[in-house]
Amino acid sequence: NFGTLVSSSSSSVFLIPSLLPLSIPEEELHESWPLSEHSKHFRQFRRIYQFSFLPLCFFSRLVVRLLHHPQIDALRIWRTGVVFCYRPPTSGAPGMGSRIETPESNQIEKALISFDERQYSLCVYQRIFSTESF
């Protein structure tokens, strides 16, 4: 197992990150990640990681690991990027224990991660949505 293949548990579909498209049309990206950076319904954070060197397979392995996480749903994937949604554990989920109800428990998180192979930079955007205004 080299961490470069993702299989779907519900079917016999496999995802090979190196065969993904180089980019996706902007319209498709904006369906999952609207352009607006300011909203009263979410907060957005950005972190840029700059490396002096990364192996070529770094990003594909990162995506494969993310997609194996049971609470992460990929919304869009391309060779150098991914948009995903994190679903918090629900109470009574096996192995998760009971959830304590807090004001933050109604929040949903989405993230966009993109990798620039030439600059060795990883850009992570995170949006935290809430039914209440920030």
N, CA, C and O atoms as a GROMACS GRO file, in nm:
protein
  536
    1ASN      N    1   0.085  -0.118   0.000
    1ASN     CA    2   0.000   0.000   0.000
    1ASN      C    3   0.089   0.125   0.000
    1ASN      O    4   0.158   0.152   0.098
    2PHE      N    5   0.087   0.198  -0.109
    2PHE     CA    6   0.170   0.318  -0.122
    2PHE      C    7   0.092   0.445  -0.091
    2PHE      O    8   0.147   0.555  -0.103
    3GLY      N    9  -0.036   0.432  -0.052
    3GLY     CA   10  -0.116   0.549  -0.020
    3GLY      C   11  -0.150   0.632  -0.141
    3GLY      O   12  -0.165   0.754  -0.130
    4THR      N   13  -0.164   0.569  -0.256
    4THR     CA   14  -0.191   0.644  -0.378
    4THR      C   15  -0.318   0.598  -0.448
    4THR      O   16  -0.339   0.630  -0.565
    5LEU      N   17  -0.404   0.522  -0.378
    5LEU     CA   18  -0.525   0.469  -0.438
    5LEU      C   19  -0.636   0.478  -0.335
    5LEU      O   20  -0.616   0.446  -0.218
    6VAL      N   21  -0.754   0.520  -0.378
    6VAL     CA   22  -0.869   0.529  -0.290
    6VAL      C   23  -0.978   0.443  -0.350
    6VAL      O   24  -1.010   0.456  -0.468
    7SER      N   25  -1.037   0.356  -0.269
    7SER     CA   26  -1.150   0.276  -0.316
    7SER      C   27  -1.273   0.318  -0.238
    7SER      O   28  -1.266   0.356  -0.121
    8SER      N   29  -1.385   0.309  -0.304
    8SER     CA   30  -1.512   0.342  -0.241
    8SER      C   31  -1.564   0.217  -0.171
    8SER      O   32  -1.565   0.109  -0.230
    9SER      N   33  -1.607   0.231  -0.046
    9SER     CA   34  -1.657   0.116   0.027
    9SER      C   35  -1.794   0.072  -0.025
    9SER      O   36  -1.833  -0.043  -0.005
   10SER      N   37  -1.867   0.163  -0.090
   10SER     CA   38  -2.001   0.130  -0.138
   10SER      C   39  -2.002   0.071  -0.279
   10SER      O   40  -2.105   0.018  -0.322
   11SER      N   41  -1.892   0.078  -0.350
   11SER     CA   42  -1.888   0.022  -0.485
   11SER      C   43  -1.746  -0.017  -0.520
   11SER      O   44  -1.654  -0.003  -0.439
   12SER      N   45  -1.729  -0.064  -0.641
   12SER     CA   46  -1.595  -0.104  -0.685
   12SER      C   47  -1.530   0.006  -0.767
   12SER      O   48  -1.468  -0.022  -0.870
   13VAL      N   49  -1.545   0.129  -0.723
   13VAL     CA   50  -1.487   0.245  -0.791
   13VAL      C   51  -1.356   0.281  -0.722
   13VAL      O   52  -1.348   0.285  -0.600
   14PHE      N   53  -1.254   0.307  -0.803
   14PHE     CA   54  -1.123   0.344  -0.750
   14PHE      C   55  -1.086   0.483  -0.800
   14PHE      O   56  -1.119   0.520  -0.913
   15LEU      N   57  -1.016   0.557  -0.716
   15LEU     CA   58  -0.967   0.690  -0.752
   15LEU      C   59  -0.815   0.685  -0.751
   15LEU      O   60  -0.753   0.648  -0.651
   16ILE      N   61  -0.756   0.722  -0.864
   16ILE     CA   62  -0.611   0.728  -0.874
   16ILE      C   63  -0.573   0.874  -0.892
   16ILE      O   64  -0.593   0.930  -1.000
   17PRO      N   65  -0.520   0.939  -0.787
   17PRO     CA   66  -0.495   1.083  -0.792
   17PRO      C   67  -0.411   1.130  -0.910
   17PRO      O   68  -0.434   1.240  -0.962
   18SER      N   69  -0.315   1.052  -0.954
   18SER     CA   70  -0.230   1.095  -1.066
   18SER      C   71  -0.306   1.099  -1.198
   18SER      O   72  -0.256   1.157  -1.295
   19LEU      N   73  -0.424   1.039  -1.206
   19LEU     CA   74  -0.505   1.041  -1.327
   19LEU      C   75  -0.618   1.145  -1.322
   19LEU      O   76  -0.699   1.154  -1.414
   20LEU      N   77  -0.622   1.222  -1.216
   20LEU     CA   78  -0.723   1.328  -1.204
   20LEU      C   79  -0.691   1.440  -1.302
   20LEU      O   80  -0.576   1.454  -1.345
   21PRO      N   81  -0.791   1.522  -1.339
   21PRO     CA   82  -0.764   1.635  -1.428
   21PRO      C   83  -0.670   1.736  -1.361
   21PRO      O   84  -0.668   1.748  -1.239
   22LEU      N   85  -0.592   1.807  -1.442
   22LEU     CA   86  -0.500   1.907  -1.388
   22LEU      C   87  -0.573   2.019  -1.318
   22LEU      O   88  -0.524   2.073  -1.218
   23SER      N   89  -0.690   2.056  -1.367
   23SER     CA   90  -0.769   2.162  -1.305
   23SER      C   91  -0.916   2.130  -1.328
   23SER      O   92  -0.951   2.037  -1.400
   24ILE      N   93  -1.002   2.209  -1.265
   24ILE     CA   94  -1.145   2.194  -1.289
   24ILE      C   95  -1.199   2.328  -1.335
   24ILE      O   96  -1.142   2.432  -1.302
   25PRO      N   97  -1.309   2.328  -1.412
   25PRO     CA   98  -1.366   2.456  -1.455
   25PRO      C   99  -1.407   2.540  -1.335
   25PRO      O  100  -1.453   2.489  -1.233
   26GLU      N  101  -1.389   2.670  -1.349
   26GLU     CA  102  -1.421   2.761  -1.238
   26GLU      C  103  -1.565   2.749  -1.192
   26GLU      O  104  -1.593   2.760  -1.072
   27GLU      N  105  -1.658   2.725  -1.286
   27GLU     CA  106  -1.800   2.712  -1.247
   27GLU      C  107  -1.818   2.597  -1.149
   27GLU      O  108  -1.893   2.609  -1.052
   28GLU      N  109  -1.750   2.484  -1.175
   28GLU     CA  110  -1.760   2.369  -1.085
   28GLU      C  111  -1.701   2.401  -0.948
   28GLU      O  112  -1.757   2.364  -0.845
   29LEU      N  113  -1.588   2.470  -0.948
   29LEU     CA  114  -1.525   2.506  -0.822
   29LEU      C  115  -1.615   2.598  -0.741
   29LEU      O  116  -1.629   2.581  -0.620
   30HIS      N  117  -1.677   2.696  -0.807
   30HIS     CA  118  -1.760   2.793  -0.736
   30HIS      C  119  -1.889   2.733  -0.683
   30HIS      O  120  -1.950   2.789  -0.592
   31GLU      N  121  -1.932   2.618  -0.739
   31GLU     CA  122  -2.048   2.549  -0.682
   31GLU      C  123  -2.016   2.498  -0.542
   31GLU      O  124  -2.101   2.503  -0.452
   32SER      N  125  -1.894   2.450  -0.524
   32SER     CA  126  -1.853   2.395  -0.394
   32SER      C  127  -1.787   2.498  -0.305
   32SER      O  128  -1.790   2.487  -0.182
   33TRP      N  129  -1.727   2.600  -0.367
   33TRP     CA  130  -1.652   2.701  -0.292
   33TRP      C  131  -1.682   2.839  -0.350
   33TRP      O  132  -1.604   2.889  -0.431
   34PRO      N  133  -1.795   2.902  -0.310
   34PRO     CA  134  -1.829   3.034  -0.364
   34PRO      C  135  -1.719   3.136  -0.337
   34PRO      O  136  -1.644   3.125  -0.239
   35LEU      N  137  -1.709   3.236  -0.425
   35LEU     CA  138  -1.601   3.334  -0.417
   35LEU      C  139  -1.605   3.423  -0.295
   35LEU      O  140  -1.499   3.465  -0.247
   36SER      N  141  -1.722   3.453  -0.246
   36SER     CA  142  -1.733   3.549  -0.136
   36SER      C  143  -1.647   3.507  -0.017
   36SER      O  144  -1.663   3.398   0.036
   37GLU      N  145  -1.557   3.595   0.024
   37GLU     CA  146  -1.471   3.566   0.139
   37GLU      C  147  -1.530   3.620   0.269
   37GLU      O  148  -1.483   3.587   0.378
   38HIS      N  149  -1.633   3.702   0.258
   38HIS     CA  150  -1.691   3.763   0.376
   38HIS      C  151  -1.840   3.730   0.380
   38HIS      O  152  -1.912   3.750   0.283
   39SER      N  153  -1.883   3.681   0.491
   39SER     CA  154  -2.022   3.646   0.509
   39SER      C  155  -2.055   3.651   0.657
   39SER      O  156  -1.968   3.631   0.742
   40LYS      N  157  -2.180   3.677   0.686
   40LYS     CA  158  -2.221   3.672   0.826
   40LYS      C  159  -2.251   3.529   0.869
   40LYS      O  160  -2.279   3.504   0.987
   41HIS      N  161  -2.245   3.432   0.774
   41HIS     CA  162  -2.275   3.293   0.807
   41HIS      C  163  -2.152   3.204   0.815
   41HIS      O  164  -2.162   3.088   0.854
   42PHE      N  165  -2.036   3.256   0.781
   42PHE     CA  166  -1.914   3.177   0.798
   42PHE      C  167  -1.794   3.266   0.821
   42PHE      O  168  -1.793   3.384   0.787
   43ARG      N  169  -1.694   3.204   0.879
   43ARG     CA  170  -1.563   3.268   0.895
   43ARG      C  171  -1.466   3.191   0.809
   43ARG      O  172  -1.473   3.068   0.799
   44GLN      N  173  -1.374   3.263   0.747
   44GLN     CA  174  -1.274   3.198   0.663
   44GLN      C  175  -1.135   3.227   0.716
   44GLN      O  176  -1.102   3.339   0.754
   45PHE      N  177  -1.055   3.121   0.718
   45PHE     CA  178  -0.916   3.131   0.760
   45PHE      C  179  -0.830   3.080   0.647
   45PHE      O  180  -0.872   2.994   0.570
   46ARG      N  181  -0.710   3.132   0.636
   46ARG     CA  182  -0.618   3.087   0.532
   46ARG      C  183  -0.480   3.070   0.592
   46ARG      O  184  -0.434   3.150   0.673
   47ARG      N  185  -0.416   2.963   0.550
   47ARG     CA  186  -0.279   2.936   0.593
   47ARG      C  187  -0.202   2.890   0.469
   47ARG      O  188  -0.248   2.804   0.395
   48ILE      N  189  -0.084   2.948   0.448
   48ILE     CA  190   0.001   2.908   0.336
   48ILE      C  191   0.129   2.849   0.393
   48ILE      O  192   0.198   2.912   0.473
   49TYR      N  193   0.158   2.729   0.351
   49TYR     CA  194   0.279   2.660   0.394
   49TYR      C  195   0.377   2.660   0.277
   49TYR      O  196   0.344   2.614   0.168
   50GLN      N  197   0.496   2.710   0.301
   50GLN     CA  198   0.600   2.714   0.199
   50GLN      C  199   0.710   2.616   0.238
   50GLN      O  200   0.762   2.621   0.350
   51PHE      N  201   0.745   2.528   0.146
   51PHE     CA  202   0.847   2.427   0.172
   51PHE      C  203   0.965   2.447   0.078
   51PHE      O  204   0.949   2.500  -0.032
   52SER      N  205   1.082   2.407   0.122
   52SER     CA  206   1.198   2.413   0.033
   52SER      C  207   1.200   2.294  -0.062
   52SER      O  208   1.259   2.300  -0.170
   53PHE      N  209   1.134   2.185  -0.022
   53PHE     CA  210   1.125   2.067  -0.108
   53PHE      C  211   1.012   1.978  -0.058
   53PHE      O  212   0.991   1.966   0.062
   54LEU      N  213   0.941   1.916  -0.151
   54LEU     CA  214   0.842   1.814  -0.119
   54LEU      C  215   0.849   1.706  -0.227
   54LEU      O  216   0.871   1.739  -0.344
   55PRO      N  217   0.832   1.580  -0.192
   55PRO     CA  218   0.830   1.477  -0.296
   55PRO      C  219   0.709   1.494  -0.387
   55PRO      O  220   0.606   1.549  -0.346
   56LEU      N  221   0.720   1.449  -0.509
   56LEU     CA  222   0.612   1.465  -0.606
   56LEU      C  223   0.480   1.403  -0.559
   56LEU      O  224   0.373   1.454  -0.592
   57CYS      N  225   0.488   1.296  -0.485
   57CYS     CA  226   0.366   1.225  -0.444
   57CYS      C  227   0.305   1.282  -0.316
   57CYS      O  228   0.205   1.228  -0.267
   58PHE      N  229   0.361   1.388  -0.260
   58PHE     CA  230   0.314   1.442  -0.133
   58PHE      C  231   0.165   1.475  -0.136
   58PHE      O  232   0.089   1.429  -0.050
   59PHE      N  233   0.122   1.553  -0.235
   59PHE     CA  234  -0.017   1.599  -0.234
   59PHE      C  235  -0.114   1.485  -0.260
   59PHE      O  236  -0.219   1.478  -0.196
   60SER      N  237  -0.080   1.395  -0.351
   60SER     CA  238  -0.172   1.283  -0.378
   60SER      C  239  -0.187   1.196  -0.254
   60SER      O  240  -0.296   1.146  -0.227
   61ARG      N  241  -0.081   1.176  -0.178
   61ARG     CA  242  -0.091   1.098  -0.055
   61ARG      C  243  -0.174   1.171   0.051
   61ARG      O  244  -0.250   1.108   0.125
   62LEU      N  245  -0.160   1.302   0.058
   62LEU     CA  246  -0.242   1.381   0.151
   62LEU      C  247  -0.390   1.366   0.117
   62LEU      O  248  -0.472   1.344   0.207
   63VAL      N  249  -0.424   1.376  -0.010
   63VAL     CA  250  -0.564   1.362  -0.053
   63VAL      C  251  -0.615   1.222  -0.020
   63VAL      O  252  -0.727   1.208   0.030
   64VAL      N  253  -0.537   1.120  -0.047
   64VAL     CA  254  -0.579   0.983  -0.018
   64VAL      C  255  -0.606   0.967   0.132
   64VAL      O  256  -0.706   0.906   0.170
   65ARG      N  257  -0.520   1.021   0.214
   65ARG     CA  258  -0.540   1.011   0.360
   65ARG      C  259  -0.667   1.084   0.403
   65ARG      O  260  -0.743   1.034   0.486
   66LEU      N  261  -0.690   1.203   0.347
   66LEU     CA  262  -0.811   1.278   0.381
   66LEU      C  263  -0.936   1.200   0.342
   66LEU      O  264  -1.033   1.196   0.418
   67LEU      N  265  -0.934   1.138   0.224
   67LEU     CA  266  -1.051   1.066   0.175
   67LEU      C  267  -1.079   0.938   0.252
   67LEU      O  268  -1.190   0.886   0.245
   68HIS      N  269  -0.982   0.887   0.325
   68HIS     CA  270  -1.004   0.770   0.408
   68HIS      C  271  -1.064   0.806   0.543
   68HIS      O  272  -1.107   0.717   0.617
   69HIS      N  273  -1.068   0.933   0.576
   69HIS     CA  274  -1.125   0.977   0.705
   69HIS      C  275  -1.277   0.963   0.697
   69HIS      O  276  -1.338   1.013   0.603
   70PRO      N  277  -1.340   0.897   0.794
   70PRO     CA  278  -1.485   0.870   0.786
   70PRO      C  279  -1.574   0.994   0.792
   70PRO      O  280  -1.690   0.987   0.751
   71GLN      N  281  -1.523   1.107   0.840
   71GLN     CA  282  -1.608   1.225   0.852
   71GLN      C  283  -1.578   1.331   0.746
   71GLN      O  284  -1.623   1.445   0.757
   72ILE      N  285  -1.502   1.294   0.645
   72ILE     CA  286  -1.469   1.388   0.538
   72ILE      C  287  -1.533   1.342   0.408
   72ILE      O  288  -1.517   1.227   0.366
   73ASP      N  289  -1.606   1.433   0.344
   73ASP     CA  290  -1.667   1.408   0.214
   73ASP      C  291  -1.602   1.501   0.113
   73ASP      O  292  -1.605   1.623   0.130
   74ALA      N  293  -1.545   1.445   0.009
   74ALA     CA  294  -1.485   1.527  -0.097
   74ALA      C  295  -1.596   1.584  -0.183
   74ALA      O  296  -1.686   1.511  -0.226
   75LEU      N  297  -1.591   1.714  -0.208
   75LEU     CA  298  -1.689   1.779  -0.294
   75LEU      C  299  -1.635   1.796  -0.436
   75LEU      O  300  -1.710   1.780  -0.532
   76ARG      N  301  -1.508   1.829  -0.448
   76ARG     CA  302  -1.440   1.843  -0.578
   76ARG      C  303  -1.295   1.800  -0.560
   76ARG      O  304  -1.232   1.831  -0.458
   77ILE      N  305  -1.243   1.728  -0.657
   77ILE     CA  306  -1.103   1.685  -0.651
   77ILE      C  307  -1.041   1.704  -0.789
   77ILE      O  308  -1.102   1.671  -0.890
   78TRP      N  309  -0.921   1.757  -0.791
   78TRP     CA  310  -0.841   1.763  -0.912
   78TRP      C  311  -0.697   1.734  -0.871
   78TRP      O  312  -0.670   1.718  -0.752
   79ARG      N  313  -0.607   1.729  -0.964
   79ARG     CA  314  -0.472   1.680  -0.935
   79ARG      C  315  -0.399   1.765  -0.831
   79ARG      O  316  -0.319   1.712  -0.754
   80THR      N  317  -0.424   1.895  -0.828
   80THR     CA  318  -0.352   1.982  -0.734
   80THR      C  319  -0.444   2.049  -0.634
   80THR      O  320  -0.406   2.149  -0.572
   81GLY      N  321  -0.564   1.996  -0.616
   81GLY     CA  322  -0.655   2.058  -0.521
   81GLY      C  323  -0.770   1.969  -0.481
   81GLY      O  324  -0.802   1.870  -0.548
   82VAL      N  325  -0.832   2.006  -0.372
   82VAL     CA  326  -0.948   1.933  -0.321
   82VAL      C  327  -1.034   2.029  -0.239
   82VAL      O  328  -0.981   2.113  -0.166
   83VAL      N  329  -1.165   2.016  -0.252
   83VAL     CA  330  -1.260   2.086  -0.165
   83VAL      C  331  -1.334   1.977  -0.091
   83VAL      O  332  -1.388   1.885  -0.152
   84PHE      N  333  -1.336   1.987   0.041
   84PHE     CA  334  -1.407   1.885   0.116
   84PHE      C  335  -1.486   1.946   0.230
   84PHE      O  336  -1.465   2.061   0.270
   85CYS      N  337  -1.577   1.866   0.281
   85CYS     CA  338  -1.664   1.904   0.392
   85CYS      C  339  -1.636   1.809   0.507
   85CYS      O  340  -1.627   1.688   0.488
   86TYR      N  341  -1.624   1.864   0.626
   86TYR     CA  342  -1.604   1.783   0.745
   86TYR      C  343  -1.738   1.772   0.817
   86TYR      O  344  -1.800   1.873   0.849
   87ARG      N  345  -1.781   1.650   0.843
   87ARG     CA  346  -1.904   1.624   0.917
   87ARG      C  347  -1.867   1.588   1.060
   87ARG      O  348  -1.802   1.486   1.082
   88PRO      N  349  -1.907   1.668   1.158
   88PRO     CA  350  -1.874   1.634   1.297
   88PRO      C  351  -1.941   1.503   1.336
   88PRO      O  352  -2.045   1.468   1.280
   89PRO      N  353  -1.884   1.431   1.432
   89PRO     CA  354  -1.946   1.305   1.475
   89PRO      C  355  -2.081   1.332   1.540
   89PRO      O  356  -2.099   1.432   1.609
   90THR      N  357  -2.173   1.241   1.518
   90THR     CA  358  -2.304   1.254   1.581
   90THR      C  359  -2.304   1.172   1.708
   90THR      O  360  -2.224   1.080   1.724
   91SER      N  361  -2.393   1.206   1.799
   91SER     CA  362  -2.398   1.131   1.924
   91SER      C  363  -2.439   0.988   1.895
   91SER      O  364  -2.526   0.962   1.812
   92GLY      N  365  -2.375   0.898   1.965
   92GLY     CA  366  -2.406   0.758   1.948
   92GLY      C  367  -2.332   0.691   1.833
   92GLY      O  368  -2.353   0.572   1.808
   93ALA      N  369  -2.246   0.764   1.763
   93ALA     CA  370  -2.169   0.703   1.655
   93ALA      C  371  -2.070   0.604   1.715
   93ALA      O  372  -2.008   0.634   1.818
   94PRO      N  373  -2.054   0.488   1.654
   94PRO     CA  374  -1.963   0.388   1.711
   94PRO      C  375  -1.822   0.443   1.728
   94PRO      O  376  -1.765   0.500   1.635
   95GLY      N  377  -1.767   0.425   1.847
   95GLY     CA  378  -1.630   0.466   1.872
   95GLY      C  379  -1.612   0.615   1.895
   95GLY      O  380  -1.501   0.660   1.923
   96MET      N  381  -1.718   0.692   1.883
   96MET     CA  382  -1.705   0.837   1.896
   96MET      C  383  -1.748   0.886   2.033
   96MET      O  384  -1.714   0.997   2.072
   97GLY      N  385  -1.822   0.804   2.107
   97GLY     CA  386  -1.869   0.849   2.237
   97GLY      C  387  -1.984   0.948   2.220
   97GLY      O  388  -2.024   0.977   2.107
   98SER      N  389  -2.034   0.996   2.327
   98SER     CA  390  -2.143   1.092   2.321
   98SER      C  391  -2.088   1.231   2.297
   98SER      O  392  -1.983   1.268   2.348
   99ARG      N  393  -2.160   1.306   2.219
   99ARG     CA  394  -2.122   1.444   2.194
   99ARG      C  395  -2.186   1.535   2.296
   99ARG      O  396  -2.303   1.518   2.330
  100ILE      N  397  -2.113   1.629   2.343
  100ILE     CA  398  -2.166   1.730   2.434
  100ILE      C  399  -2.222   1.841   2.347
  100ILE      O  400  -2.154   1.893   2.259
  101GLU      N  401  -2.346   1.878   2.372
  101GLU     CA  402  -2.408   1.983   2.292
  101GLU      C  403  -2.352   2.118   2.336
  101GLU      O  404  -2.365   2.158   2.452
  102THR      N  405  -2.290   2.187   2.243
  102THR     CA  406  -2.235   2.320   2.268
  102THR      C  407  -2.284   2.412   2.158
  102THR      O  408  -2.337   2.363   2.058
  103PRO      N  409  -2.269   2.542   2.172
  103PRO     CA  410  -2.308   2.632   2.064
  103PRO      C  411  -2.236   2.600   1.933
  103PRO      O  412  -2.289   2.626   1.825
  104GLU      N  413  -2.113   2.544   1.942
  104GLU     CA  414  -2.037   2.514   1.822
  104GLU      C  415  -2.084   2.387   1.752
  104GLU      O  416  -2.042   2.360   1.640
  105SER      N  417  -2.170   2.307   1.817
  105SER     CA  418  -2.206   2.177   1.762
  105SER      C  419  -2.289   2.188   1.635
  105SER      O  420  -2.304   2.089   1.563
  106ASN      N  421  -2.344   2.305   1.605
  106ASN     CA  422  -2.421   2.320   1.481
  106ASN      C  423  -2.334   2.376   1.369
  106ASN      O  424  -2.386   2.422   1.267
  107GLN      N  425  -2.205   2.373   1.386
  107GLN     CA  426  -2.115   2.426   1.284
  107GLN      C  427  -2.072   2.318   1.187
  107GLN      O  428  -2.057   2.202   1.223
  108ILE      N  429  -2.052   2.359   1.063
  108ILE     CA  430  -2.002   2.272   0.958
  108ILE      C  431  -1.874   2.336   0.907
  108ILE      O  432  -1.864   2.458   0.898
  109GLU      N  433  -1.777   2.254   0.874
  109GLU     CA  434  -1.652   2.306   0.821
  109GLU      C  435  -1.630   2.258   0.679
  109GLU      O  436  -1.659   2.143   0.645
  110LYS      N  437  -1.578   2.349   0.595
  110LYS     CA  438  -1.536   2.314   0.460
  110LYS      C  439  -1.393   2.363   0.444
  110LYS      O  440  -1.351   2.458   0.509
  111ALA      N  441  -1.320   2.297   0.358
  111ALA     CA  442  -1.183   2.339   0.333
  111ALA      C  443  -1.150   2.324   0.186
  111ALA      O  444  -1.201   2.235   0.117
  112LEU      N  445  -1.064   2.412   0.140
  112LEU     CA  446  -1.007   2.404   0.006
  112LEU      C  447  -0.857   2.396   0.026
  112LEU      O  448  -0.797   2.483   0.089
  113ILE      N  449  -0.796   2.294  -0.029
  113ILE     CA  450  -0.652   2.277  -0.020
  113ILE      C  451  -0.597   2.272  -0.161
  113ILE      O  452  -0.642   2.193  -0.243
  114SER      N  453  -0.499   2.356  -0.189
  114SER     CA  454  -0.436   2.353  -0.322
  114SER      C  455  -0.285   2.347  -0.305
  114SER      O  456  -0.228   2.400  -0.210
  115PHE      N  457  -0.223   2.282  -0.402
  115PHE     CA  458  -0.079   2.259  -0.396
  115PHE      C  459  -0.016   2.312  -0.524
  115PHE      O  460  -0.058   2.277  -0.634
  116ASP      N  461   0.086   2.396  -0.509
  116ASP     CA  462   0.162   2.446  -0.624
  116ASP      C  463   0.291   2.366  -0.632
  116ASP      O  464   0.381   2.383  -0.550
  117GLU      N  465   0.299   2.278  -0.732
  117GLU     CA  466   0.414   2.189  -0.745
  117GLU      C  467   0.543   2.262  -0.776
  117GLU      O  468   0.651   2.216  -0.736
  118ARG      N  469   0.535   2.375  -0.845
  118ARG     CA  470   0.657   2.449  -0.882
  118ARG      C  471   0.712   2.531  -0.765
  118ARG      O  472   0.833   2.544  -0.750
  119GLN      N  473   0.622   2.586  -0.684
  119GLN     CA  474   0.663   2.670  -0.571
  119GLN      C  475   0.674   2.593  -0.439
  119GLN      O  476   0.718   2.649  -0.339
  120TYR      N  477   0.635   2.468  -0.439
  120TYR     CA  478   0.632   2.386  -0.317
  120TYR      C  479   0.550   2.455  -0.208
  120TYR      O  480   0.592   2.462  -0.092
  121SER      N  481   0.433   2.505  -0.246
  121SER     CA  482   0.349   2.571  -0.146
  121SER      C  483   0.214   2.500  -0.137
  121SER      O  484   0.158   2.454  -0.236
  122LEU      N  485   0.165   2.495  -0.016
  122LEU     CA  486   0.036   2.433   0.014
  122LEU      C  487  -0.051   2.542   0.074
  122LEU      O  488  -0.016   2.600   0.177
  123CYS      N  489  -0.163   2.569   0.011
  123CYS     CA  490  -0.254   2.674   0.058
  123CYS      C  491  -0.381   2.607   0.112
  123CYS      O  492  -0.446   2.529   0.042
  124VAL      N  493  -0.414   2.637   0.237
  124VAL     CA  494  -0.530   2.577   0.302
  124VAL      C  495  -0.626   2.688   0.341
  124VAL      O  496  -0.591   2.778   0.418
  125TYR      N  497  -0.748   2.681   0.287
  125TYR     CA  498  -0.855   2.772   0.326
  125TYR      C  499  -0.954   2.690   0.407
  125TYR      O  500  -0.987   2.577   0.371
  126GLN      N  501  -1.002   2.747   0.515
  126GLN     CA  502  -1.100   2.679   0.598
  126GLN      C  503  -1.216   2.773   0.622
  126GLN      O  504  -1.197   2.890   0.657
  127ARG      N  505  -1.337   2.722   0.603
  127ARG     CA  506  -1.457   2.798   0.633
  127ARG      C  507  -1.536   2.725   0.739
  127ARG      O  508  -1.560   2.605   0.730
  128ILE      N  509  -1.576   2.800   0.840
  128ILE     CA  510  -1.660   2.746   0.947
  128ILE      C  511  -1.795   2.813   0.934
  128ILE      O  512  -1.809   2.934   0.952
  129PHE      N  513  -1.896   2.732   0.903
  129PHE     CA  514  -2.032   2.781   0.884
  129PHE      C  515  -2.109   2.762   1.012
  129PHE      O  516  -2.084   2.668   1.088
  130SER      N  517  -2.203   2.852   1.036
  130SER     CA  518  -2.288   2.841   1.153
  130SER      C  519  -2.427   2.891   1.118
  130SER      O  520  -2.442   2.978   1.033
  131THR      N  521  -2.527   2.835   1.183
  131THR     CA  522  -2.663   2.881   1.161
  131THR      C  523  -2.685   3.016   1.227
  131THR      O  524  -2.782   3.087   1.197
  132GLU      N  525  -2.596   3.050   1.318
  132GLU     CA  526  -2.603   3.180   1.385
  132GLU      C  527  -2.506   3.276   1.317
  132GLU      O  528  -2.406   3.232   1.261
  133SER      N  529  -2.534   3.405   1.321
  133SER     CA  530  -2.444   3.502   1.262
  133SER      C  531  -2.320   3.519   1.350
  133SER      O  532  -2.326   3.508   1.472
  134PHE      N  533  -2.207   3.545   1.284
  134PHE     CA  534  -2.083   3.569   1.358
  134PHE      C  535  -2.073   3.713   1.398
  134PHE      O  536  -1.976   3.754   1.461
   0.00000   0.00000   0.00000
